Amino acid sequence: MAFKHLSVSQLKKLLVEQEVVLLDTRDEASFQTGHIDGAMRLDDRNVSAFISETVKTSTVVVVCYHGHSSQGAANFLADQGFSDVYSLDGGYTAWASSTN
């Protein structure tokens, strides 16, 4: 199973239409400074719990700084059996600039 790419405008539409699990892979300080409403931080400390506790058919969107490292995380989650995984193109930087 492979992950898919998602633009900021597609994510905004998706958030209105259905429940989405938003995962932010940025460092703690960046996450605390700002993140998409409802996002949870995903890192090495909680990734195992997330994988074991989250329904594999959930719609999962991975967000990083610029949309590069989130692709690796999205691919990893798809490899763990998640069937509806996206990487946000442009990352949080693109999201933040679209909401100004």
C-alpha positions in Angstrom: 0.0 0.0 0.0 1.3 3.4 -0.9 0.6 6.8 0.6 -0.9 9.6 -1.4 -0.1 13.3 -1.7 -2.5 16.0 -0.5 -2.5 19.7 -1.2 -3.5 22.3 1.4 -6.8 23.0 -0.3 -7.6 19.3 -0.5 -6.8 18.9 3.2 -9.1 21.8 4.1 -11.9 20.1 2.1 -11.2 16.7 3.6 -11.3 18.2 7.2 -14.8 19.5 6.5 -16.1 16.2 4.9 -14.8 13.6 7.3 -12.8 12.6 10.4 -9.1 12.9 9.8 -6.2 11.8 12.0 -3.6 14.6 11.7 0.0 13.7 12.6 2.7 16.3 12.9 6.3 15.0 12.8 8.0 18.3 13.5 10.0 18.9 16.7 8.2 19.8 19.9 9.1 23.5 19.9 7.8 24.0 16.4 4.6 22.0 17.2 4.0 24.2 20.3 4.6 27.4 18.3 1.8 26.4 15.9 0.1 23.4 14.3 -3.1 22.5 12.5 -6.0 22.3 14.9 -6.5 18.7 16.1 -3.1 17.5 15.1 -1.1 15.3 17.4 2.7 15.1 17.4 4.1 11.9 16.3 7.7 10.9 17.2 9.8 7.8 18.1 8.3 7.8 21.6 4.7 7.4 20.6 4.7 5.9 17.1 4.4 2.3 18.3 1.3 3.2 20.5 -0.2 5.1 17.6 0.2 2.1 15.3 -1.3 -0.4 17.8 -4.2 1.9 19.0 -5.4 3.4 15.7 -7.8 1.8 13.3 -5.9 0.9 10.1 -8.8 2.3 7.9 -8.5 5.7 9.5 -7.7 8.6 7.1 -4.3 9.7 8.2 -2.5 12.9 7.1 1.1 13.4 8.0 2.5 16.9 8.2 6.1 18.1 8.5 7.9 21.3 7.8 7.9 21.4 4.0 6.3 18.1 2.9 9.5 16.1 2.5 10.1 14.1 5.7 6.3 13.5 6.0 6.5 11.3 2.9 8.8 8.9 4.7 6.6 8.8 7.7 3.5 8.3 5.5 5.2 5.5 3.6 6.1 3.9 6.9 2.5 4.0 8.2 1.3 2.6 4.9 3.8 -0.2 5.3 2.3 -0.8 8.8 -1.1 -1.5 7.3 -2.8 1.9 7.2 -4.8 2.0 4.0 -5.7 5.7 3.6 -2.4 7.7 4.3 -1.5 11.1 2.9 1.5 13.4 3.1 0.7 17.1 3.0 2.5 18.8 0.1 4.3 21.9 1.3 3.9 20.8 5.0 3.0 23.1 7.8 4.7 26.0 6.1 2.2 25.8 3.2 -0.7 25.4 5.6 0.4 28.4 7.7 0.9 30.6 4.7 -2.6 29.6 3.3 -4.4 30.7 6.5 -2.8 34.2 6.8 
